[in-house]
């Protein structure tokens, strides 16, 4: 089993062949993100429309 | 992609809201196993309620690979990145056939692991031919809660 060193700067994941050559890679971040929803439950609107009024958006 | 496992969602909610046994008090935080956390790879997408189908074969250890270096802790709501090891994490496929990698899970080190977070790899499915290596870079995974 090979034990490759660090990937080049900017790569998030890569596939390497048996000689250690990169054959596929990504530079997109791997993001695991969750957003809490208390504001929605309370009917609060954290977005402000163009007129400066804060209105509930029911979409 | 959103991704907290249901067990962890309930743990967070119960420990931070008045769900405790005593009236109006917060519930109890259920700590994860104190051993090194693990990254598990799957050939299908995980969901909040279930793991994806785990990879198998030579080159992949069932249950996932240990994270051997601690990440920088979150402060003031900042995200956490992992794995912190300089070489990241890697798996060399010796199974005799191709792997198709779709998602990952983060778990604790318990005999019956508790799953904390999950998500798909961008660009999935990622085909890794027999003899090839899949490598995740240092701090390539960003986890945030907003």
N, CA and C atoms of all chains as a GROMACS GRO file, in nm:
protein
  615
    1UNK      N    1   0.084  -0.118   0.000
    1UNK     CA    2   0.000   0.000   0.000
    1UNK      C    3   0.088   0.124   0.000
    2UNK      N    4   0.057   0.217  -0.086
    2UNK     CA    5   0.135   0.342  -0.090
    2UNK      C    6   0.089   0.435   0.022
    3UNK      N    7   0.173   0.527   0.055
    3UNK     CA    8   0.134   0.628   0.153
    3UNK      C    9   0.171   0.762   0.095
    4UNK      N   10   0.083   0.820   0.016
    4UNK     CA   11   0.116   0.944  -0.054
    4UNK      C   12   0.138   1.059   0.042
    5UNK      N   13   0.215   1.156  -0.004
    5UNK     CA   14   0.234   1.278   0.073
    5UNK      C   15   0.118   1.372   0.051
    6UNK      N   16   0.132   1.496   0.097
    6UNK     CA   17   0.023   1.593   0.082
    6UNK      C   18  -0.012   1.616  -0.064
    7UNK      N   19  -0.140   1.643  -0.089
    7UNK     CA   20  -0.182   1.680  -0.224
    7UNK      C   21  -0.135   1.823  -0.253
    8UNK      N   22  -0.122   1.856  -0.380
    8UNK     CA   23  -0.087   1.994  -0.416
    8UNK      C   24  -0.187   2.094  -0.360
    9UNK      N   25  -0.140   2.214  -0.334
    9UNK     CA   26  -0.223   2.320  -0.277
    9UNK      C   27  -0.350   2.339  -0.361
   10UNK      N   28  -0.461   2.349  -0.293
   10UNK     CA   29  -0.587   2.377  -0.361
   10UNK      C   30  -0.671   2.256  -0.392
   11UNK      N   31  -0.612   2.139  -0.395
   11UNK     CA   32  -0.690   2.017  -0.420
   11UNK      C   33  -0.758   1.973  -0.292
   12UNK      N   34  -0.882   1.928  -0.304
   12UNK     CA   35  -0.952   1.876  -0.187
   12UNK      C   36  -0.952   1.724  -0.184
   13UNK      N   37  -0.963   1.664  -0.301
   13UNK     CA   38  -0.946   1.519  -0.309
   13UNK      C   39  -0.884   1.484  -0.443
   14UNK      N   40  -0.826   1.366  -0.450
   14UNK     CA   41  -0.764   1.323  -0.576
   14UNK      C   42  -0.762   1.171  -0.583
   15UNK      N   43  -0.758   1.122  -0.706
   15UNK     CA   44  -0.735   0.981  -0.732
   15UNK      C   45  -0.597   0.969  -0.795
   16UNK      N   46  -0.515   0.882  -0.738
   16UNK     CA   47  -0.378   0.864  -0.787
   16UNK      C   48  -0.362   0.723  -0.840
   17UNK      N   49  -0.284   0.709  -0.945
   17UNK     CA   50  -0.260   0.575  -0.997
   17UNK      C   51  -0.151   0.507  -0.915
   18UNK      N   52  -0.117   0.387  -0.956
   18UNK     CA   53  -0.023   0.307  -0.876
   18UNK      C   54   0.117   0.367  -0.872
   19UNK      N   55   0.143   0.462  -0.961
   19UNK     CA   56   0.273   0.529  -0.959
   19UNK      C   57   0.268   0.664  -0.888
   20UNK      N   58   0.152   0.693  -0.831
   20UNK     CA   59   0.137   0.818  -0.756
   20UNK      C   60   0.101   0.937  -0.841
   21UNK      N   61   0.069   0.913  -0.967
   21UNK     CA   62   0.029   1.023  -1.055
   21UNK      C   63  -0.119   1.053  -1.037
   22UNK      N   64  -0.152   1.180  -1.030
   22UNK     CA   65  -0.292   1.220  -1.010
   22UNK      C   66  -0.368   1.203  -1.141
   23UNK      N   67  -0.474   1.124  -1.137
   23UNK     CA   68  -0.553   1.099  -1.258
   23UNK      C   69  -0.689   1.171  -1.254
   24UNK      N   70  -0.731   1.214  -1.136
   24UNK     CA   71  -0.854   1.293  -1.124
   24UNK      C   72  -0.846   1.370  -0.993
   25UNK      N   73  -0.900   1.490  -0.991
   25UNK     CA   74  -0.897   1.564  -0.866
   25UNK      C   75  -1.008   1.667  -0.863
   26UNK      N   76  -1.029   1.724  -0.747
   26UNK     CA   77  -1.126   1.832  -0.730
   26UNK      C   78  -1.063   1.943  -0.649
   27UNK      N   79  -1.107   2.065  -0.680
   27UNK     CA   80  -1.064   2.180  -0.600
   27UNK      C   81  -1.183   2.240  -0.526
   28UNK      N   82  -1.300   2.177  -0.542
   28UNK     CA   83  -1.418   2.227  -0.472
   28UNK      C   84  -1.415   2.182  -0.327
   29UNK      N   85  -1.453   2.269  -0.235
   29UNK     CA   86  -1.453   2.230  -0.094
   29UNK      C   87  -1.558   2.122  -0.065
   30UNK      N   88  -1.528   2.042   0.032
   30UNK     CA   89  -1.623   1.941   0.079
   30UNK      C   90  -1.691   2.001   0.201
   31UNK      N   91  -1.814   2.047   0.183
   31UNK     CA   92  -1.879   2.123   0.288
   31UNK      C   93  -1.993   2.044   0.351
   32UNK      N   94  -1.985   2.031   0.481
   32UNK     CA   95  -2.093   1.971   0.558
   32UNK      C   96  -2.152   2.084   0.641
   33UNK      N   97  -2.269   2.131   0.600
   33UNK     CA   98  -2.322   2.251   0.662
   33UNK      C   99  -2.467   2.231   0.702
   34UNK      N  100  -2.499   2.276   0.821
   34UNK     CA  101  -2.637   2.270   0.868
   34UNK      C  102  -2.677   2.408   0.917
   35UNK      N  103  -2.798   2.449   0.886
   35UNK     CA  104  -2.847   2.579   0.929
   35UNK      C  105  -2.960   2.560   1.029
   36UNK      N  106  -2.948   2.622   1.144
   36UNK     CA  107  -3.053   2.615   1.246
   36UNK      C  108  -3.176   2.692   1.198
   37UNK      N  109  -3.293   2.654   1.249
   37UNK     CA  110  -3.416   2.709   1.192
   37UNK      C  111  -3.508   2.771   1.295
   38UNK      N  112  -3.456   2.818   1.406
   38UNK     CA  113  -3.541   2.882   1.506
   38UNK      C  114  -3.611   3.003   1.447
   39UNK      N  115  -3.542   3.082   1.367
   39UNK     CA  116  -3.602   3.201   1.309
   39UNK      C  117  -3.726   3.169   1.229
   40UNK      N  118  -3.722   3.064   1.150
   40UNK     CA  119  -3.838   3.026   1.072
   40UNK      C  120  -3.955   2.985   1.162
   41UNK      N  121  -3.925   2.912   1.267
   41UNK     CA  122  -4.031   2.866   1.356
   41UNK      C  123  -4.104   2.982   1.422
   42UNK      N  124  -4.033   3.089   1.446
   42UNK     CA  125  -4.093   3.205   1.511
   42UNK      C  126  -4.158   3.299   1.410
   43UNK      N  127  -4.147   3.268   1.283
   43UNK     CA  128  -4.202   3.356   1.183
   43UNK      C  129  -4.118   3.480   1.161
   44UNK      N  130  -3.994   3.475   1.202
   44UNK     CA  131  -3.908   3.591   1.184
   44UNK      C  132  -3.849   3.590   1.044
   45UNK      N  133  -3.822   3.706   0.994
   45UNK     CA  134  -3.764   3.718   0.861
   45UNK      C  135  -3.632   3.792   0.874
   46UNK      N  136  -3.527   3.725   0.840
   46UNK     CA  137  -3.397   3.788   0.855
   46UNK      C  138  -3.350   3.855   0.726
   47UNK      N  139  -3.435   3.850   0.623
   47UNK     CA  140  -3.398   3.915   0.498
   47UNK      C  141  -3.471   4.048   0.487
   48UNK      N  142  -3.403   4.147   0.439
   48UNK     CA  143  -3.462   4.279   0.421
   48UNK      C  144  -3.478   4.303   0.271
   49UNK      N  145  -3.600   4.344   0.232
   49UNK     CA  146  -3.622   4.363   0.089
   49UNK      C  147  -3.564   4.496   0.043
   50UNK      N  148  -3.579   4.522  -0.085
   50UNK     CA  149  -3.516   4.638  -0.143
   50UNK      C  150  -3.567   4.770  -0.088
   51UNK      N  151  -3.691   4.773  -0.038
   51UNK     CA  152  -3.745   4.896   0.014
   51UNK      C  153  -3.706   4.924   0.158
   52UNK      N  154  -3.635   4.832   0.216
   52UNK     CA  155  -3.590   4.853   0.352
   52UNK      C  156  -3.686   4.799   0.456
   53UNK      N  157  -3.802   4.749   0.412
   53UNK     CA  158  -3.895   4.691   0.507
   53UNK      C  159  -3.866   4.543   0.524
   54UNK      N  160  -3.887   4.495   0.644
   54UNK     CA  161  -3.870   4.353   0.670
   54UNK      C  162  -4.005   4.287   0.664
   55UNK      N  163  -4.023   4.200   0.567
   55UNK     CA  164  -4.152   4.134   0.552
   55UNK      C  165  -4.133   3.984   0.553
   56UNK      N  166  -4.236   3.918   0.604
   56UNK     CA  167  -4.228   3.773   0.604
   56UNK      C  168  -4.234   3.722   0.462
   57UNK      N  169  -4.149   3.630   0.432
   57UNK     CA  170  -4.144   3.569   0.301
   57UNK      C  171  -4.191   3.426   0.315
   58UNK      N  172  -4.306   3.398   0.258
   58UNK     CA  173  -4.365   3.265   0.278
   58UNK      C  174  -4.327   3.165   0.172
   59UNK      N  175  -4.226   3.196   0.095
   59UNK     CA  176  -4.190   3.100  -0.009
   59UNK      C  177  -4.125   2.976   0.050
   60UNK      N  178  -2.350   2.067   0.152
   60UNK     CA  179  -2.469   1.982   0.170
   60UNK      C  180  -2.496   1.963   0.318
   61UNK      N  181  -2.620   1.980   0.354
   61UNK     CA  182  -2.658   1.966   0.495
   61UNK      C  183  -2.635   1.825   0.541
   62UNK      N  184  -2.593   1.822   0.669
   62UNK     CA  185  -2.566   1.689   0.706
   62UNK      C  186  -2.526   1.662   0.848
   63UNK      N  187  -2.624   1.667   0.935
   63UNK     CA  188  -2.601   1.616   1.070
   63UNK      C  189  -2.687   1.491   1.084
   64UNK      N  190  -2.626   1.387   1.137
   64UNK     CA  191  -2.702   1.264   1.159
   64UNK      C  192  -2.809   1.287   1.265
   65UNK      N  193  -2.918   1.213   1.254
   65UNK     CA  194  -3.031   1.235   1.345
   65UNK      C  195  -2.991   1.222   1.492
   66UNK      N  196  -2.904   1.128   1.523
   66UNK     CA  197  -2.863   1.110   1.662
   66UNK      C  198  -2.796   1.236   1.716
   67UNK      N  199  -2.718   1.300   1.631
   67UNK     CA  200  -2.649   1.422   1.673
   67UNK      C  201  -2.743   1.541   1.678
   68UNK      N  202  -2.837   1.545   1.585
   68UNK     CA  203  -2.939   1.651   1.590
   68UNK      C  204  -3.012   1.645   1.724
   69UNK      N  205  -3.056   1.529   1.763
   69UNK     CA  206  -3.130   1.516   1.889
   69UNK      C  207  -3.040   1.549   2.008
   70UNK      N  208  -2.915   1.508   2.000
   70UNK     CA  209  -2.821   1.537   2.109
   70UNK      C  210  -2.806   1.688   2.128
   71UNK      N  211  -2.789   1.759   2.019
   71UNK     CA  212  -2.774   1.905   2.028
   71UNK      C  213  -2.901   1.970   2.082
   72UNK      N  214  -3.014   1.931   2.025
   72UNK     CA  215  -3.140   1.992   2.067
   72UNK      C  216  -3.169   1.964   2.214
   73UNK      N  217  -3.152   1.840   2.255
   73UNK     CA  218  -3.188   1.805   2.392
   73UNK      C  219  -3.096   1.870   2.495
   74UNK      N  220  -2.969   1.885   2.457
   74UNK     CA  221  -2.873   1.941   2.554
   74UNK      C  222  -2.880   2.092   2.562
   75UNK      N  223  -2.947   2.154   2.467
   75UNK     CA  224  -2.949   2.300   2.466
   75UNK      C  225  -3.089   2.358   2.482
   76UNK      N  226  -3.184   2.272   2.511
   76UNK     CA  227  -3.322   2.316   2.528
   76UNK      C  228  -3.380   2.254   2.655
   77UNK      N  229  -3.490   2.307   2.705
   77UNK     CA  230  -3.542   2.261   2.835
   77UNK      C  231  -3.612   2.125   2.826
   78UNK      N  232  -3.534   2.024   2.792
   78UNK     CA  233  -3.589   1.889   2.779
   78UNK      C  234  -3.544   1.798   2.893
   79UNK      N  235  -3.483   1.854   2.995
   79UNK     CA  236  -3.425   1.773   3.102
   79UNK      C  237  -3.529   1.706   3.189
   80UNK      N  238  -3.481   1.611   3.270
   80UNK     CA  239  -3.569   1.538   3.360
   80UNK      C  240  -3.626   1.630   3.466
   81UNK      N  241  -3.547   1.731   3.504
   81UNK     CA  242  -3.597   1.829   3.601
   81UNK      C  243  -3.663   1.944   3.525
   82UNK      N  244  -3.772   1.991   3.582
   82UNK     CA  245  -3.856   2.088   3.511
   82UNK      C  246  -3.778   2.208   3.459
   83UNK      N  247  -3.786   2.227   3.331
   83UNK     CA  248  -3.730   2.346   3.270
   83UNK      C  249  -3.580   2.347   3.252
   84UNK      N  250  -3.514   2.240   3.291
   84UNK     CA  251  -3.368   2.238   3.282
   84UNK      C  252  -3.323   2.172   3.152
   85UNK      N  253  -3.202   2.207   3.107
   85UNK     CA  254  -3.155   2.146   2.982
   85UNK      C  255  -3.137   1.995   2.996
   86UNK      N  256  -3.152   1.928   2.886
   86UNK     CA  257  -3.127   1.784   2.884
   86UNK      C  258  -2.979   1.754   2.895
   87UNK      N  259  -2.947   1.628   2.899
   87UNK     CA  260  -2.808   1.585   2.917
   87UNK      C  261  -2.740   1.566   2.783
   88UNK      N  262  -2.618   1.618   2.772
   88UNK     CA  263  -2.537   1.596   2.652
   88UNK      C  264  -2.481   1.456   2.657
   89UNK      N  265  -2.500   1.381   2.553
   89UNK     CA  266  -2.444   1.246   2.544
   89UNK      C  267  -2.310   1.254   2.473
   90UNK      N  268  -2.203   1.237   2.548
   90UNK     CA  269  -2.069   1.251   2.492
   90UNK      C  270  -2.038   1.139   2.394
   91UNK      N  271  -1.959   1.170   2.294
   91UNK     CA  272  -1.912   1.068   2.201
   91UNK      C  273  -1.801   0.987   2.267
   92UNK      N  274  -1.772   0.871   2.212
   92UNK     CA  275  -1.660   0.791   2.257
   92UNK      C  276  -1.532   0.875   2.250
   93UNK      N  277  -1.446   0.859   2.351
   93UNK     CA  278  -1.329   0.946   2.362
   93UNK      C  279  -1.216   0.908   2.266
   94UNK      N  280  -1.228   0.794   2.198
   94UNK     CA  281  -1.124   0.753   2.105
   94UNK      C  282  -1.122   0.839   1.979
   95UNK      N  283  -1.022   0.813   1.894
   95UNK     CA  284  -1.009   0.892   1.771
   95UNK      C  285  -1.132   0.877   1.682
   96UNK      N  286  -1.178   0.986   1.630
   96UNK     CA  287  -1.293   0.981   1.539
   96UNK      C  288  -1.251   0.920   1.406
   97UNK      N  289  -1.350   0.882   1.326
   97UNK     CA  290  -1.322   0.811   1.201
   97UNK      C  291  -1.395   0.873   1.083
   98UNK      N  292  -1.335   0.856   0.967
   98UNK     CA  293  -1.398   0.892   0.840
   98UNK      C  294  -1.431   0.763   0.768
   99UNK      N  295  -1.558   0.747   0.738
   99UNK     CA  296  -1.606   0.627   0.669
   99UNK      C  297  -1.644   0.665   0.526
  100UNK      N  298  -1.615   0.579   0.431
  100UNK     CA  299  -1.648   0.604   0.291
  100UNK      C  300  -1.760   0.512   0.245
  101UNK      N  301  -1.846   0.567   0.160
  101UNK     CA  302  -1.962   0.491   0.113
  101UNK      C  303  -1.977   0.498  -0.038
  102UNK      N  304  -2.038   0.394  -0.092
  102UNK     CA  305  -2.065   0.390  -0.236
  102UNK      C  306  -2.203   0.443  -0.270
  103UNK      N  307  -2.282   0.477  -0.169
  103UNK     CA  308  -2.411   0.542  -0.189
  103UNK      C  309  -2.419   0.660  -0.092
  104UNK      N  310  -2.519   0.744  -0.113
  104UNK     CA  311  -2.532   0.862  -0.028
  104UNK      C  312  -2.583   0.825   0.111
  105UNK      N  313  -2.523   0.885   0.211
  105UNK     CA  314  -2.577   0.874   0.346
  105UNK      C  315  -2.693   0.971   0.360
  106UNK      N  316  -2.776   0.944   0.459
  106UNK     CA  317  -2.885   1.036   0.492
  106UNK      C  318  -2.879   1.065   0.641
  107UNK      N  319  -2.966   1.153   0.687
  107UNK     CA  320  -2.968   1.184   0.830
  107UNK      C  321  -3.001   1.061   0.914
  108UNK      N  322  -3.075   0.969   0.855
  108UNK     CA  323  -3.119   0.853   0.932
  108UNK      C  324  -3.034   0.728   0.909
  109UNK      N  325  -2.953   0.726   0.804
  109UNK     CA  326  -2.882   0.601   0.773
  109UNK      C  327  -2.750   0.626   0.702
  110UNK      N  328  -2.655   0.538   0.730
  110UNK     CA  329  -2.529   0.537   0.656
  110UNK      C  330  -2.555   0.502   0.510
  111UNK      N  331  -2.464   0.545   0.424
  111UNK     CA  332  -2.458   0.488   0.291
  111UNK      C  333  -2.398   0.349   0.298
  112UNK      N  334  -2.386   0.285   0.183
  112UNK     CA  335  -2.328   0.151   0.177
  112UNK      C  336  -2.176   0.162   0.184
  113UNK      N  337  -2.118   0.104   0.287
  113UNK     CA  338  -1.975   0.121   0.311
  113UNK      C  339  -1.891   0.048   0.207
  114UNK      N  340  -1.775   0.107   0.174
  114UNK     CA  341  -1.680   0.038   0.085
  114UNK      C  342  -1.634  -0.090   0.153
  115UNK      N  343  -1.573  -0.176   0.075
  115UNK     CA  344  -1.520  -0.300   0.132
  115UNK      C  345  -1.402  -0.348   0.048
  116UNK      N  346  -1.331  -0.443   0.103
  116UNK     CA  347  -1.220  -0.502   0.030
  116UNK      C  348  -1.086  -0.454   0.081
  117UNK      N  349  -0.981  -0.518   0.033
  117UNK     CA  350  -0.845  -0.484   0.073
  117UNK      C  351  -0.817  -0.336   0.046
  118UNK      N  352  -0.761  -0.271   0.147
  118UNK     CA  353  -0.731  -0.129   0.133
  118UNK      C  354  -0.830  -0.040   0.205
  119UNK      N  355  -0.939  -0.102   0.247
  119UNK     CA  356  -1.039  -0.025   0.321
  119UNK      C  357  -1.071  -0.098   0.450
  120UNK      N  358  -1.059  -0.030   0.561
  120UNK     CA  359  -1.090  -0.090   0.691
  120UNK      C  360  -1.233  -0.060   0.727
  121UNK      N  361  -1.310  -0.166   0.750
  121UNK     CA  362  -1.451  -0.148   0.786
  121UNK      C  363  -1.462  -0.057   0.908
  122UNK      N  364  -1.554   0.035   0.900
  122UNK     CA  365  -1.574   0.131   1.008
  122UNK      C  366  -1.507   0.264   0.980
  123UNK      N  367  -1.410   0.262   0.889
  123UNK     CA  368  -1.346   0.386   0.850
  123UNK      C  369  -1.206   0.402   0.903
  124UNK      N  370  -1.144   0.511   0.866
  124UNK     CA  371  -1.005   0.541   0.905
  124UNK      C  372  -1.002   0.644   1.016
  125UNK      N  373  -0.910   0.624   1.109
  125UNK     CA  374  -0.900   0.713   1.223
  125UNK      C  375  -0.840   0.847   1.185
  126UNK      N  376  -0.888   0.949   1.251
  126UNK     CA  377  -0.830   1.083   1.241
  126UNK      C  378  -0.730   1.096   1.354
  127UNK      N  379  -0.605   1.112   1.320
  127UNK     CA  380  -0.498   1.102   1.420
  127UNK      C  381  -0.444   1.236   1.469
  128UNK      N  382  -0.499   1.344   1.415
  128UNK     CA  383  -0.456   1.478   1.457
  128UNK      C  384  -0.581   1.562   1.481
  129UNK      N  385  -0.580   1.638   1.589
  129UNK     CA  386  -0.697   1.720   1.620
  129UNK      C  387  -0.705   1.842   1.530
  130UNK      N  388  -0.828   1.878   1.498
  130UNK     CA  389  -0.853   2.000   1.422
  130UNK      C  390  -0.852   2.120   1.515
  131UNK      N  391  -0.837   2.236   1.456
  131UNK     CA  392  -0.851   2.359   1.534
  131UNK      C  393  -0.996   2.373   1.578
  132UNK      N  394  -1.014   2.396   1.706
  132UNK     CA  395  -1.149   2.404   1.761
  132UNK      C  396  -1.224   2.526   1.708
  133UNK      N  397  -1.355   2.512   1.700
  133UNK     CA  398  -1.439   2.625   1.661
  133UNK      C  399  -1.440   2.729   1.773
  134UNK      N  400  -1.446   2.854   1.733
  134UNK     CA  401  -1.465   2.962   1.830
  134UNK      C  402  -1.550   3.069   1.766
  135UNK      N  403  -1.635   3.129   1.845
  135UNK     CA  404  -1.725   3.234   1.795
  135UNK      C  405  -1.803   3.188   1.672
  136UNK      N  406  -1.837   3.061   1.670
  136UNK     CA  407  -1.919   3.008   1.562
  136UNK      C  408  -1.846   2.972   1.435
  137UNK      N  409  -1.714   2.974   1.438
  137UNK     CA  410  -1.639   2.944   1.316
  137UNK      C  411  -1.652   2.797   1.278
  138UNK      N  412  -1.627   2.768   1.153
  138UNK     CA  413  -1.633   2.629   1.106
  138UNK      C  414  -1.511   2.552   1.153
  139UNK      N  415  -1.519   2.420   1.140
  139UNK     CA  416  -1.407   2.332   1.174
  139UNK      C  417  -1.366   2.258   1.047
  140UNK      N  418  -1.237   2.248   1.022
  140UNK     CA  419  -1.190   2.176   0.905
  140UNK      C  420  -1.116   2.050   0.948
  141UNK      N  421  -1.120   1.951   0.863
  141UNK     CA  422  -1.053   1.824   0.888
  141UNK      C  423  -1.030   1.752   0.755
  142UNK      N  424  -0.949   1.650   0.752
  142UNK     CA  425  -0.863   1.599   0.858
  142UNK      C  426  -0.739   1.688   0.872
  143UNK      N  427  -0.687   1.697   0.994
  143UNK     CA  428  -0.576   1.788   1.019
  143UNK      C  429  -0.440   1.728   0.984
  144UNK      N  430  -0.436   1.598   0.956
  144UNK     CA  431  -0.307   1.537   0.924
  144UNK      C  432  -0.251   1.597   0.795
  145UNK      N  433  -0.121   1.622   0.791
  145UNK     CA  434  -0.058   1.689   0.677
  145UNK      C  435  -0.084   1.615   0.546
  146UNK      N  436  -0.083   1.484   0.550
  146UNK     CA  437  -0.104   1.406   0.429
  146UNK      C  438  -0.251   1.376   0.404
  147UNK      N  439  -0.339   1.428   0.490
  147UNK     CA  440  -0.480   1.399   0.475
  147UNK      C  441  -0.510   1.255   0.507
  148UNK      N  442  -0.604   1.199   0.434
  148UNK     CA  443  -0.641   1.058   0.448
  148UNK      C  444  -0.634   0.993   0.312
  149UNK      N  445  -0.593   0.867   0.306
  149UNK     CA  446  -0.589   0.800   0.177
  149UNK      C  447  -0.620   0.652   0.192
  150UNK      N  448  -0.674   0.598   0.084
  150UNK     CA  449  -0.709   0.458   0.078
  150UNK      C  450  -0.663   0.404  -0.058
  151UNK      N  451  -0.588   0.297  -0.058
  151UNK     CA  452  -0.543   0.235  -0.182
  151UNK      C  453  -0.625   0.109  -0.210
  152UNK      N  454  -0.692   0.112  -0.321
  152UNK     CA  455  -0.786   0.005  -0.355
  152UNK      C  456  -0.712  -0.122  -0.395
  153UNK      N  457  -0.724  -0.224  -0.313
  153UNK     CA  458  -0.669  -0.355  -0.346
  153UNK      C  459  -0.777  -0.460  -0.347
  154UNK      N  460  -0.898  -0.415  -0.369
  154UNK     CA  461  -1.013  -0.505  -0.358
  154UNK      C  462  -1.027  -0.598  -0.478
  155UNK      N  463  -0.959  -0.564  -0.588
  155UNK     CA  464  -0.974  -0.645  -0.709
  155UNK      C  465  -1.076  -0.590  -0.806
  156UNK      N  466  -1.151  -0.489  -0.764
  156UNK     CA  467  -1.245  -0.423  -0.855
  156UNK      C  468  -1.251  -0.275  -0.819
  157UNK      N  469  -1.317  -0.199  -0.902
  157UNK     CA  470  -1.320  -0.054  -0.878
  157UNK      C  471  -1.408  -0.018  -0.758
  158UNK      N  472  -1.365   0.087  -0.690
  158UNK     CA  473  -1.453   0.148  -0.590
  158UNK      C  474  -1.528   0.262  -0.657
  159UNK      N  475  -1.650   0.283  -0.613
  159UNK     CA  476  -1.726   0.402  -0.651
  159UNK      C  477  -1.759   0.475  -0.522
  160UNK      N  478  -1.698   0.592  -0.506
  160UNK     CA  479  -1.711   0.664  -0.378
  160UNK      C  480  -1.809   0.779  -0.394
  161UNK      N  481  -1.907   0.783  -0.307
  161UNK     CA  482  -2.013   0.885  -0.314
  161UNK      C  483  -2.014   0.975  -0.191
  162UNK      N  484  -2.006   0.916  -0.073
  162UNK     CA  485  -2.026   0.997   0.047
  162UNK      C  486  -1.932   0.956   0.158
  163UNK      N  487  -1.931   1.039   0.262
  163UNK     CA  488  -1.852   1.009   0.380
  163UNK      C  489  -1.938   1.029   0.504
  164UNK      N  490  -1.898   0.961   0.610
  164UNK     CA  491  -1.957   0.981   0.742
  164UNK      C  492  -1.846   1.007   0.841
  165UNK      N  493  -1.873   1.092   0.939
  165UNK     CA  494  -1.784   1.109   1.053
  165UNK      C  495  -1.848   1.039   1.172
  166UNK      N  496  -1.771   0.955   1.237
  166UNK     CA  497  -1.826   0.881   1.351
  166UNK      C  498  -1.729   0.888   1.468
  167UNK      N  499  -1.780   0.848   1.584
  167UNK     CA  500  -1.690   0.832   1.698
  167UNK      C  501  -1.627   0.694   1.691
  168UNK      N  502  -1.558   0.655   1.798
  168UNK     CA  503  -1.478   0.532   1.797
  168UNK      C  504  -1.544   0.420   1.879
  169UNK      N  505  -1.672   0.434   1.905
  169UNK     CA  506  -1.741   0.332   1.985
  169UNK      C  507  -1.756   0.203   1.906
  170UNK      N  508  -1.776   0.093   1.979
  170UNK     CA  509  -1.798  -0.035   1.914
  170UNK      C  510  -1.917  -0.029   1.820
  171UNK      N  511  -2.022   0.033   1.865
  171UNK     CA  512  -2.134   0.071   1.777
  171UNK      C  513  -2.124   0.221   1.759
  172UNK      N  514  -2.064   0.264   1.649
  172UNK     CA  515  -2.030   0.406   1.635
  172UNK      C  516  -2.152   0.497   1.637
  173UNK      N  517  -2.130   0.615   1.689
  173UNK     CA  518  -2.228   0.722   1.680
  173UNK      C  519  -2.186   0.812   1.565
  174UNK      N  520  -2.279   0.835   1.475
  174UNK     CA  521  -2.249   0.915   1.357
  174UNK      C  522  -2.279   1.061   1.388
  175UNK      N  523  -2.187   1.148   1.352
  175UNK     CA  524  -2.211   1.289   1.380
  175UNK      C  525  -2.251   1.365   1.253
  176UNK      N  526  -2.167   1.363   1.153
  176UNK     CA  527  -2.192   1.437   1.030
  176UNK      C  528  -2.177   1.347   0.909
  177UNK      N  529  -2.236   1.387   0.799
  177UNK     CA  530  -2.222   1.311   0.675
  177UNK      C  531  -2.231   1.407   0.557
  178UNK      N  532  -2.189   1.363   0.440
  178UNK     CA  533  -2.204   1.445   0.321
  178UNK      C  534  -2.151   1.375   0.198
  179UNK      N  535  -2.190   1.426   0.084
  179UNK     CA  536  -2.141   1.373  -0.043
  179UNK      C  537  -2.012   1.442  -0.084
  180UNK      N  538  -1.929   1.371  -0.156
  180UNK     CA  539  -1.813   1.434  -0.219
  180UNK      C  540  -1.860   1.509  -0.342
  181UNK      N  541  -1.805   1.629  -0.362
  181UNK     CA  542  -1.832   1.695  -0.488
  181UNK      C  543  -1.769   1.611  -0.600
  182UNK      N  544  -1.836   1.606  -0.713
  182UNK     CA  545  -1.786   1.527  -0.825
  182UNK      C  546  -1.819   1.379  -0.815
  183UNK      N  547  -1.894   1.341  -0.712
  183UNK     CA  548  -1.928   1.199  -0.697
  183UNK      C  549  -2.024   1.153  -0.807
  184UNK      N  550  -2.024   1.026  -0.845
  184UNK     CA  551  -1.942   0.920  -0.788
  184UNK      C  552  -1.796   0.929  -0.837
  185UNK      N  553  -1.704   0.894  -0.750
  185UNK     CA  554  -1.561   0.898  -0.781
  185UNK      C  555  -1.514   0.754  -0.799
  186UNK      N  556  -1.475   0.721  -0.920
  186UNK     CA  557  -1.430   0.584  -0.948
  186UNK      C  558  -1.281   0.571  -0.917
  187UNK      N  559  -1.250   0.470  -0.838
  187UNK     CA  560  -1.111   0.444  -0.803
  187UNK      C  561  -1.079   0.301  -0.846
  188UNK      N  562  -1.002   0.290  -0.952
  188UNK     CA  563  -0.971   0.159  -1.007
  188UNK      C  564  -0.886   0.078  -0.910
  189UNK      N  565  -0.891  -0.053  -0.926
  189UNK     CA  566  -0.807  -0.139  -0.843
  189UNK      C  567  -0.660  -0.098  -0.861
  190UNK      N  568  -0.592  -0.080  -0.750
  190UNK     CA  569  -0.453  -0.037  -0.754
  190UNK      C  570  -0.435   0.112  -0.738
  191UNK      N  571  -0.542   0.187  -0.758
  191UNK     CA  572  -0.533   0.333  -0.742
  191UNK      C  573  -0.567   0.376  -0.600
  192UNK      N  574  -0.536   0.501  -0.572
  192UNK     CA  575  -0.552   0.555  -0.437
  192UNK      C  576  -0.646   0.673  -0.438
  193UNK      N  577  -0.734   0.678  -0.340
  193UNK     CA  578  -0.820   0.795  -0.319
  193UNK      C  579  -0.766   0.870  -0.200
  194UNK      N  580  -0.742   0.998  -0.218
  194UNK     CA  581  -0.682   1.078  -0.112
  194UNK      C  582  -0.764   1.204  -0.087
  195UNK      N  583  -0.791   1.231   0.039
  195UNK     CA  584  -0.858   1.354   0.081
  195UNK      C  585  -0.752   1.443   0.142
  196UNK      N  586  -0.746   1.566   0.097
  196UNK     CA  587  -0.640   1.658   0.140
  196UNK      C  588  -0.660   1.705   0.284
  197UNK      N  589  -0.552   1.753   0.340
  197UNK     CA  590  -0.557   1.812   0.474
  197UNK      C  591  -0.661   1.924   0.477
  198UNK      N  592  -0.748   1.918   0.576
  198UNK     CA  593  -0.847   2.024   0.600
  198UNK      C  594  -0.938   2.051   0.480
  199UNK      N  595  -0.961   1.948   0.398
  199UNK     CA  596  -1.047   1.966   0.282
  199UNK      C  597  -1.195   1.965   0.317
  200UNK      N  598  -1.227   1.910   0.431
  200UNK     CA  599  -1.367   1.898   0.473
  200UNK      C  600  -1.398   2.012   0.570
  201UNK      N  601  -1.496   2.093   0.535
  201UNK     CA  602  -1.534   2.205   0.620
  201UNK      C  603  -1.671   2.177   0.679
  202UNK      N  604  -1.680   2.186   0.811
  202UNK     CA  605  -1.805   2.158   0.881
  202UNK      C  606  -1.850   2.285   0.952
  203UNK      N  607  -1.974   2.322   0.927
  203UNK     CA  608  -2.023   2.446   0.988
  203UNK      C  609  -2.168   2.432   1.031
  204UNK      N  610  -2.202   2.511   1.130
  204UNK     CA  611  -2.340   2.513   1.183
  204UNK      C  612  -2.376   2.659   1.198
  205UNK      N  613  -2.476   2.702   1.124
  205UNK     CA  614  -2.509   2.845   1.127
  205UNK      C  615  -2.652   2.868   1.171
   0.00000   0.00000   0.00000
